[in-house]
Amino acid sequence: MRRKLRRMVLTLYRLPSRWRMVAFLSWLVGGLLVGVVYGYWQWQAWEERFNKESELIASHIEIQLRQNEHVLNSIVGLFQSLRVIDLEDIRQYAAHLLKPHPQLQSFEFVSPVPYQLRPQFEMSWSILYQQPFHIREFHFGEKQPWRIAPDRALYAPIVFREPPEKQYPFIIGLDLLQHPILQRTVARALRHPNPVTSGGFVSIQGRYSYMLMQAISTDNIIHPIQGAEQAIVVLLVDSRKLIESSTRKSNLGVTLTMRHTDSKESMVHPLYQSKATEYSYTWLPQFQKTLGLPSESQPFVLDVSWQTRWQHAQWTYLLFGWAVVWAACFFLMRGILQKQRTLRQQQQAEASLRRQRELAKVTLEAIGDGVITFNRQQQVEYINPIACQLLQLDEGKALDKLLQELFTIRTQSNALPDNLFAYCLQEAKAIEFGENARLQRQGQTLLHVEGMISPLFSNEKRVRGGVLTFRNIGPVRQRAMEALAASEQRIREHEVQLAHVGRLHTMGEMASGIAHEINQPLSAILSYSQACLRLLDEPEEDIEINQLQRAMQAIANQAQRAGSIIHRLRQFITRRPVKIQAISLNQIVGDVLELADHELQRKQVKVQCHLAPDLPLVMADSIQLEQIALNLLRNGMDAVEFMGHLGELTLHTSTDNDMVRLSISDNGKGIAKGDFEKLFQPFFTNKASGMGLGLTICQTIAQSFGGSLKAQNLPHGGANFILSLPIASMNQNNYGHHTPHPNP
């Protein structure tokens, strides 16, 4: 900052004395003009601020006045709808209405009573309140302010108040006709059917207040008053809160006075006057305004005043204006000196531009990307050596040639036209090639490239041509394809290993059932062998060859059955390459039911099979399909295990368009709503000893065969898992006809 000021002073010092005098006079005249303009603008800004704040205060007070009238009308409506006065209901209703309006101190119910009915009136309210009730007066400034009201023709005591006054309990029974202002207001309220407003006064609690009253008829209301035809509903309004809630963030002075011209209630004494600023500046303007508030029942006038202070002025603008004038004068004088340097700087700029062009040319020739610039006629203006090398062109022959004659660019995007150069010039925006773009010449692909075509603009912001930048991505693309193929191969191997681990885990959980399944034929073989030995121990003439042959045949059948079981288990758990072939889902269902037969019987689970008789074949690996079906079957058994012999599983095969579906459902509790999103996620399980990989592996296997695995809850209860696989061939009629027994 110091350097800049020093340079400015030196610049002015270098000027001739005549020019320095001109600069000083220009600054002085400009400063005076800025001061006059600023003064007028500041006065307008103050006036606008005053008007806005005044209207805002008046609007806020008007809203509160309407709220007062709404509360009064609500309470009056309640009394007009009552047949019997219930003080507790009235108290709750009034408390509910007063709570959101802080300007309302209390709701009071006043019952005018003539002198002859005073004893009966006090007796009735004493019984109602269960304590002595007397009509009283309050005298400010005396040691004993509360006194029993003397005899007079009419009383207007407060018989109910919400909220109750704990500090002044004798306010119940206070005669409003004692107060000169309230006496006239009560008289007007009894004469007029509409709400009336009292003049301002200081309440017993020491608050600036006024009362909003409305008389109601008591002909149809059963209450302690006997002979009284009217009562008065009163709202005690805090004038200070009414005003200060609207002027809390304002510096304006506000005075609230009555609007009507009643000679007994003059406008001379305001209801309340907020504290205005105590500062007075005779040389600063003072704004005043009187606003009428559109309320018939609360006829108030709002007087607003504002004494401006020097802190309210935006002196920054004045200082800024003077600084601008001074800077304008300074730069005007500086321009005189600057003009002398223009020619020399122009020469230096031209020399610098030549150096930059040479540097840009060297840079374009050194980079590894091809760069070609062209004009609006799509003629080559410049081509760097890398572009010549990639396109196998000579630079001299390529210049001034049409780009379409040298090569074309083909992309896979249908949104881009064939001639990308013309499209770039027409739209005046950069065009990216996208993936798998090819650079061709005479229909033959030269390169796989990536890059973009960008427009070049003139000084007038018009398109004068474009620039093509491209890079040969053939080697990179080849390496990426090889890496992708290797990655996919590793993923497939990992899926096969994971499926094998899942089958081993399943066989481990079914170990007891498998042992029982193998033990049955072995026990039969042992029994038949012992029978053969007993036959052979008999005398030779007693041996029956037919019985011996039947026993030996039974031994052979049971041995074949045991071998079949071991063969099926070995195929299920042996790690082998995936073998895709045409398979019948009906056959898979039958094999799985035979494998899980013992576990189904042990858990007393019933199985209902509904298999399509002419089910098309699917292309898949039989062992992996058995793994899916067995996993879903065992999940169903676990879901209905708690039901005992009532548990039931239903297996259903069908076709849907070009898909074959296997549905396995149960009648258990179904799937919890919060588990649907996590059902096929790895390591999510509800079983105490489960790994949480079964359904994940099954879904992965189904998707690898072009199918899907989904889950849903049945309307009548239970869960349903649906395996969908595409039909092996839509043009062949190879169907699986294996239908296992529905209750294995």
Secondary structure by P-SEA (a helix, b strand, c coil): caaaaaaaaaaaaaccaaaaaaaaaaaaaaaaaaaaaaaaaaaaaaaaaaaaaaaaaaaaaaaaaaaaaaaaaaaaaaaaacccccaaaaaaaaaaaacccccccbbbbbbbbcccaaaaaaaaaaaaaccccccccccccccccccccccccccccccccccccccccccccccccccaaaaaaaaaaaacccbbbbccccccccccbbbbbbbbbccccccccccccbbbbbbbbccccccccccccccbbbbbbbcccccccccccccccccccccccccbbbbbbbbbbcccccbbbbbbbbbbccccccaaaaaaaaaaaaaaaaaaaaaaaaaaaaaaaaaaaaaaaaaaaaaaaaaaacccbbbbbbccccccccccaaaaaaacccccccccccccccbbbbbccccccccaaaaaaaacbbbbbccbbbbbcccccccccccbbbbbbccccccccbbbbbbbaaaaaaaaaaaaaaaaaaaaaaaaaaaaaaaaaaaaaaaaaaaaaaaaaaaaaaaaaaaaaaaaacccccccaaaaaaaaaaaaaaaaaaaaaaaaaaaaccccccccccccaaaaaaaaaaaaaaaaaaabbbbbbbcccbbbbbbccaaaaaaaaaaaaaaaaaaaccccccbbbbbbbbccccbbbbbbbbcccccccccccccccccccccccccccaaaaaaaaaaaaccbbbbbbcccbbbbbbbbbccccccccccccccccccc
